[in-house]
Amino acid sequence: MSNQSKGIKRILSFAGRYRGLLTFARCLSGISALFIIGPFICVYFAARELIAVFLGDQLNGQALLNWGLFALGLELVGVVLYFLALLSSHIVAFHIQKNLQMAALRHLAHMPIGYFNANPSGKLRKIIDENSFQTETFIAHQLPDLTGAQVTLIAGVCFMIIFDWRIGVPLIILYGMAFYLQSSLMGKNSAEFMRIYQDAQETMNHEAVEYIRGIAVVKVFGQTVKSFAKFHNAIETYKKYALAYTMSCKKGMVAFNAIVNSSFLVLVPIGFLVGFTTPTLRDFIQSFLFYVIFSPACAVMLNKIMYMTSYKMQAEESMRRIDMILTSKQQPEPAIPQYPDTYEVAFEDVTFAYDNTDHPAVSHLTFMAKAGAITALVGHSGSGKSTAASLIPRFYDVQDGAVKIGGVDIREIPQGDLMKMVAFVFQDPKLFKDSLLENIRAGRPSATREEVLKAAHLAQCDDILKKLPNGIDTIIGSQGIYLSGGETQRISIARAILKDAPIVVLDEATAYADPENEHQIQKAFDGLIKNKTVIMVAHRLSTVQDADQILVMKNGAIAESGTHSDLIKHQGEYAKMWDNYNKTVQWHIES
Ligand SMILES: Nc1ncnc2c1ncn2[C@@H]1O[C@H](COP(=O)(O)OP(=O)(O)OP(=O)(O)O)[C@@H](O)[C@H]1O
């Protein structure tokens, strides 16, 4: 961000070729402001006509009518110009909003998958949507209004000096004082305050979502809102900063409004002082009348400009938040791409720790998963199995050592190509709200319907397709059609089969399956893993007995390795786990 523009300039850099249109919109808004001042002048001249009648002249009805019509004409032109200004500024604002959203989404597409664990999709969506909307509001409405208010103010100041500088100048000094007091009393830290305030608001919204997600737990365990201490604290923090922000504005606002609204306290005595030196009563009343009509309009414009300052700060803060996404570190692409010829996977002295943790999740991990063979990762909860598996498709970059495919460091393989080489079956796969056909086709977008059906068949999905109203064309998530955990898992295996990648990573893929489903998932695996390099994270030891190699993990490293029979003979960690596993199974049967 160092050599990047900031604030409003930064927002405008997303306008692209529409930037000129915004200048046009601001010019139109400025011109429309001049037209909208016009009726004030007309009212002034009409009032002069009426005062002349009091001073003994004949009523000039035609002149009054003319001023009225003139005022109406000016107002109409002003409104039309203002409409055109807003139309133009909206076009620019929508483009900026769209470009900001696209830039953020494009940037996210190149973020490592691990980034989305720390920044869940809901949070990112909120940051992108809400902040880009905030910039849209500022560009579409507030920026043209600001120009209009500035033009009105400048014109007002000129008129005030031209009509009678002896009354005009003291009024201008008074308004200047109000403006100065307001900006100095509201403090130089208001931008910082705005940031903290918006942070607190964001945290509160996020905690509210978390609270609602966990509402089932709250109900089942009869807990209260207070039991969700994080949500409660977030509300309290927001309250604290909202109040602090309001209080920080208090002095400046009060001083400004008090001075501006008491302008008559200055206008009346100065008017009378000037009146004594004015040759005729008519001249005095005429110029005094101008200030009576015009000074409230100037006060309104000043007020508008004052509020604009806070809207501007809000828009700048919104841009800063989107920039937090746009400047987050992407995974670098290799300068000289390399491609493996074979697909064995090697971990060479790999160490990796998650952000904000001081303990590595895997530490000096070294092993080789042979091509065409099954390597199983087992171990107690938290021993680092899933972390090791997630390093293969580069969900995270290792801090030390290297993960290699066919002897090539995965950081040297372009990400798109690496993704084509690895199929990852998650513990908790997600289906899109789309037809099953498209959900499976996500594995290979160019696949034909027949190929998708074949993959579904190999993944044991025939019974799922049969029971759905439109078979493979049924939309998941609509009209109450959902799949069970085990069924979803089989669809995700069909997706992986279709992808036909040479390396398959299975992360506890049978974790949520019942015995019937587990049997089907195991059969589905047969269709997926034939002749592939398979790395399988497993809790249920029954699923790894036939693996070519079993790696037993402990504290992020390998405690022992071998085939099932080797490890049983060895009577170490695995033998204990196997023993415990059998006791559990037996306990289930007996009970
Ligand atoms: N996103 C994360 N951020 C920070 N720490 C994490 C994250 N994911 C896992 N860890 C930590 O890393 C260590 C290894 O976790 P990992 O999930 O790899 O273990 P595991 O053997 O797969 O466990 P399980 O069998 O329970 O899934 C644990 O101490 C865990 O708390």
Ligand as a Chemical Component Dictionary entry (heavy atoms), coordinates in Angstrom:
data_LIG
# 
_chem_comp.id                   LIG 
_chem_comp.type                 NON-POLYMER 
_chem_comp.pdbx_formal_charge   0 
_chem_comp.three_letter_code    LIG 
# 
loop_
_chem_comp_atom.comp_id 
_chem_comp_atom.atom_id 
_chem_comp_atom.alt_atom_id 
_chem_comp_atom.type_symbol 
_chem_comp_atom.charge 
_chem_comp_atom.model_Cartn_x 
_chem_comp_atom.model_Cartn_y 
_chem_comp_atom.model_Cartn_z 
_chem_comp_atom.pdbx_ordinal 
LIG N1  N1  N 0 -6.731 -23.326 11.632 1  
LIG C1  C1  C 0 -5.959 -23.552 12.708 2  
LIG N2  N2  N 0 -5.413 -22.524 13.381 3  
LIG C2  C2  C 0 -4.618 -22.741 14.444 4  
LIG N3  N3  N 0 -4.306 -23.950 14.917 5  
LIG C3  C3  C 0 -4.822 -25.028 14.293 6  
LIG C4  C4  C 0 -5.677 -24.888 13.158 7  
LIG N4  N4  N 0 -6.037 -26.122 12.740 8  
LIG C5  C5  C 0 -5.421 -27.006 13.576 9  
LIG N5  N5  N 0 -4.698 -26.352 14.507 10 
LIG C6  C6  C 0 -3.870 -26.949 15.557 11 
LIG O1  O1  O 0 -2.854 -27.704 14.932 12 
LIG C7  C7  C 0 -2.648 -28.939 15.603 13 
LIG C8  C8  C 0 -2.844 -30.110 14.651 14 
LIG O2  O2  O 0 -4.206 -30.110 14.248 15 
LIG P1  P1  P 0 -4.762 -31.117 13.140 16 
LIG O3  O3  O 0 -6.159 -30.740 12.840 17 
LIG O4  O4  O 0 -3.808 -31.164 12.022 18 
LIG O5  O5  O 0 -4.723 -32.481 13.938 19 
LIG P2  P2  P 0 -5.446 -33.848 13.585 20 
LIG O6  O6  O 0 -4.471 -34.905 13.956 21 
LIG O7  O7  O 0 -5.931 -33.843 12.191 22 
LIG O8  O8  O 0 -6.644 -33.815 14.620 23 
LIG P3  P3  P 0 -8.105 -34.477 14.473 24 
LIG O9  O9  O 0 -7.892 -35.951 14.351 25 
LIG O10 O10 O 0 -8.776 -34.112 15.735 26 
LIG O11 O11 O 0 -8.736 -33.871 13.269 27 
LIG C9  C9  C 0 -3.620 -28.941 16.775 28 
LIG O12 O12 O 0 -2.898 -28.528 17.920 29 
LIG C10 C10 C 0 -4.671 -27.928 16.403 30 
LIG O13 O13 O 0 -5.175 -27.300 17.553 31 
# 
loop_
_chem_comp_bond.comp_id 
_chem_comp_bond.atom_id_1 
_chem_comp_bond.atom_id_2 
_chem_comp_bond.value_order 
_chem_comp_bond.pdbx_ordinal 
LIG N1  C1  SING 1  
LIG C1  N2  SING 2  
LIG C1  C4  DOUB 3  
LIG N2  C2  DOUB 4  
LIG C2  N3  SING 5  
LIG N3  C3  DOUB 6  
LIG C3  C4  SING 7  
LIG C3  N5  SING 8  
LIG C4  N4  SING 9  
LIG N4  C5  DOUB 10 
LIG C5  N5  SING 11 
LIG N5  C6  SING 12 
LIG C6  O1  SING 13 
LIG C6  C10 SING 14 
LIG O1  C7  SING 15 
LIG C7  C8  SING 16 
LIG C7  C9  SING 17 
LIG C8  O2  SING 18 
LIG O2  P1  SING 19 
LIG P1  O3  DOUB 20 
LIG P1  O4  SING 21 
LIG P1  O5  SING 22 
LIG O5  P2  SING 23 
LIG P2  O6  DOUB 24 
LIG P2  O7  SING 25 
LIG P2  O8  SING 26 
LIG O8  P3  SING 27 
LIG P3  O9  DOUB 28 
LIG P3  O10 SING 29 
LIG P3  O11 SING 30 
LIG C9  O12 SING 31 
LIG C9  C10 SING 32 
LIG C10 O13 SING 33 
# 
